[in-house]
Amino acid sequence: MKAPRFGFSITVDRQGPLSLQQQVRQRIIDALSHGVLRPGRRLPSTRLLASQTGLSRNTITLAYDALLAEGHLESRARSGIYVPSKPPAERVTTGRRGLRRVAATGERGAAPQEESGFRVPPNWLQYPHPFIDGCLEPDLLPVDGWREALRLAFSKHDLLRWGTTGGDSDDARFIDELRTKVLPTWGLDAGPDEVLATVSNQQALHLVMASLIERGTPVAFDAGIDGEVQRQALARGATLAPLRWEGSGAKLATSIPRGAVVLAGSRRATPGAGRTRERAAALLQAAAESHATIVECVPGSDLLEPAREAVSLRGLARGEHVVSVGGLAAVTALGTAPGLVHGDARLIARIRALRRHSGAEFPGGMQRAWAYFIGLGHYAGALARANVRLLERRTALRDALNHYLHRFVRIETRPGSSAYWISGGPQWNALHVARAAANIGVLIEPVAAAGETAQLCMGVTSIRTERIRAGVQELARIVRADPQLGSRSLREDSVAPLAGTALQRALAGATLLYNTVYGEPCTITLGSDGTLSGRAGYSNEDRDSGRWWVEGDRWYRQWQHWAYGESLGLITVIEGEQLRWYNADGLFIDTAVIVRRRGARA
């Protein structure tokens, strides 16, 4: 084979299970993953690459076409094929299990929060509006990539290998793909004997706990660990105690018992539970001094924000006292995504033996299928496509919540998560709301209380963009009509609404101030000529314009883009500096602070 003249070599095995074009794809994906092919670099033409490798031009063309379709390469008109300036392999997650906050307790051995009492129905996909994070609707499933990976894994060549392979070792090709393409995105570098594959993230955590925790083992947990993980530790007879920090600094306020197991949450900040590099270093030092073992529970892959740094405990300390437990991205799997454990080779060997004795091996055929799925670029391609769709859906959910439930809830999300956490007033019962919503076809998940209020988790992996607005509108009907959830009606208002000329005079030239449901300020100016202008965000980065008018006892407004560009008529009450709006049914909708121009009268 001729020596390559473009910086990396492509060698093929003409007797191997992969076709020649599949092998070319795999070599290019490897070069992209290892940084050999850098963003913005031009690739050789199909004719030149065919000449340099001794392969047919048609083989190279098929390989390029497949990589172009997955977004790994890009074609520039009259210029050629390039590595994209922005890599496609953004990582996507569902936040359903990794983001729950735990109410801090000061009691050693305190029990974690109870289950919410809600279970996802098996026919969730038949509901008109499912907002269950972690359930994947068909558009997200990378079916074509899996058809190719499974076809290769079930070829005669690989089927014969399965039947003659013994022992409890994982598939070497799958482990290599995890080491070179998945773990580096977690900030980890692993040797072949430091990684174990499992059928799920849950199984990985169970095996690690079974190997480290026995009755009486002291377990310390940080704020990134949810109640489900705590319950597993309690079931093994451990004694639990929360880790506390002194203020926002990097000094532990609680000591770690000698020989303890420390359960540490996401390497990225969960709401209210951040991990800085300084805190990570302090935790590692305290664990080393106490001869404790840290179990780092890594969530599934995220929608990463480039500005946010991943702080990995295992990556900072290569010693045997830290083990990372995580899994592949849910949006790439047909069913449950595999889990994996990364730790010291001796611990991995112990967990491997435990896996063998429990009869819980990860079938070699599926491991090889995952190896093909990752190696041929389908994993990164599926993440890139899901990244675009989930960001679009998450924005649609935020806008709908702001439009329909602005005065009833507040929302928060972890950067990169595919879900929003919805908090109502102190009188809210999340399970009550979820059950009432399910009765009208809206599926939402109540989660354990965080602080003083119950929360609902609304995710977008299970619902298409065009169904989100209608689902939130249905949810708003329940909330607005239920006095227990803070609803109020016009009949209860002590101030009479304005109408006609009085309403026109009160609002002409006024400025309205309020906050969005996601906590950002918004200013609306009502021009005397009927024009409408709005600015939202801390830098006024979100702007829109429109018009307003009065008909009878209703004030109408219509934006060009906000509020879906639709006109809306509202009954208006003004009391001092507060403005209250009610809909046509007399149910409370929204409120704002009214700032009148100097000299204007109410």
Steps between C-alpha positions, in 0.01 A plus 500: 500500500629846411613732775231757581565869435225647718615443858349164602494149361208292387560127507232244422454130560353348188410185695334682791126516584468866398473611140781713361294820512395424860865458594583834334221664700627344821858619437383856432281497815803381698710782354232754593469364854876503561546851363704386199244669275445841655190723455514699177746268328444410137494131405644366176267460205346160440730452199814588695408290806414204279837533330690527828325204667468269203122483542237575239369854469146367549602354838637836614191682368265271697706554817499879456127505428421306818717731712348809336149371579593449867651850527857381562617671180366796304504584130586852390392609154785505246748436781480139617440289811596640842494413867224724649623797702253397772517127574158325486550285809317713753387281785138462596336387820177442672507650843237281658719309742817703532367842591270460794605706792499350845368695796796546729474321832719523803419159645743214456322207343206718392281332244488645148186650360220264416400407150258739333230232463498548122585235241531554127219309325625243248280656230643851554548550127123479444437806719449825304754696706770290674764712677693207652873561486694189410227346283592533133247569227573333162647806326799494736588135444802445268334207323711500182827501691385211715389298200853517363667430836276201576538360150878504541491360855282211384715416199633145467848617593388648834245230579776239482717711727227521765463123507871441556577778747508400865564674831341814636701762312325781320520542124844653436378714211214643709732579792739670259219717359397596854859586592574707190166667417278509811714526813715788365184713478460437875851626560631144557789297359475126562703189437337184356493331842341804672162488326203267549183501287154428643152473353389826665612788717289359785676163479840670503411688819357185660818302431724775635295533818489125549880487481562793737209523746399250767299527822633780717709666228492879551381678184527876444306658213507840338214712367526353151382157618130427468275300730506192278876458546470557873235230528734250335767577760252468789379168360855369542501598868714812467476800733445822307608857572502804271816684403489870585718789393576820688310762304599520136864423569708188451516380861297207626285574803463127573771239539512181295498185720802275465451233235177659377351491154430848362221530244567804282256626241532645153831650398292792372292725717153387590257774607638630826784248516807619312843339496799722447850377439590626849220299662597193299860528623385547860272196481777286352741604775247434777417158354868406474563601862204289614590204275155540347390388154314748280229372267447768239152464348531646152168574324433408141647724232387862495417784268833658583552872517851576374564751779431249776798299619465135591650430843561127527617358832638188334676717244667709772603199711612186323536313830305192595280692744277649223268304271270656236162350415298618201338404174464583134248755375140383516413663167738265317355174628225269386377433852733539799841654438804307633675599819869496576736506797844661492735435790818340622576170323478299824156640580383437143615138528303462825186650344545280193502191721187622679332554163588144396373343823172691477444387141473859380749505211444744216437280190800507270288537189345825621841626611633442148192674354570802721862492386391524137238764584762723666789419267310579180397840632132427567532578873639849445258561213200403713617734775539789257149455358347463846689809616324717240156353562512505878624857516213602274249311713638631828465858374144427388418363848651804672304740279172312552544494878574871496193568285240288681624464859701812560349598836454149635840334475872556484732276304864398501723269304858388504691637200487230237211303649199399293256575784360784706416475870172675579437642848165642616393653827539335841144366471585296190473123507706380206346152492149653500590721203662211310198274547256773396712574193516132402119491500499747209791339312796698640774287657738675740711354778479617862836494670612513861470831677793737459511754782147602593300434185410193300630479145390360168748381239403573140730355236501520122655173387154345477305772317539672164530875475160551342324331796669696779292818495166316506618282788599797714172671414309196629710498818426870551126431488537276806722738693291812433177330600627353829486737802739268686766586244469874545225570248274803545207641308381846406206462740745492791676823397408799716571747216269544201657450156554791265331523161469723194646849519615460861701193409646672194603805703653294782729299272597745223868583544543263796792265564442154647763311700503128586721191505477201268424155639870416461601799713611762245367860505265628230392857420201584280428851371149588383523790255222760495459424128424132565850370441649235726869437573660246730846425636588185694818366657767657716659659194170566320616243246149373423288767331166515322240751386128495429179691558235545768141628503181509708164351403220536755621358831803320352858608450653328196862447405677325214875451470681422178682201650440473875195313628487316166407823319134458594262770618367465853225693677520541879291652776715755684502605866733775622555555870763761578817385321382144444327382184308169500371321191215247480392292200154481343394242763595739779802292611818674608769499229783736585614809685751779444625821657369803309721804460308794354657784316540812709175699521274211390201409718352161579 
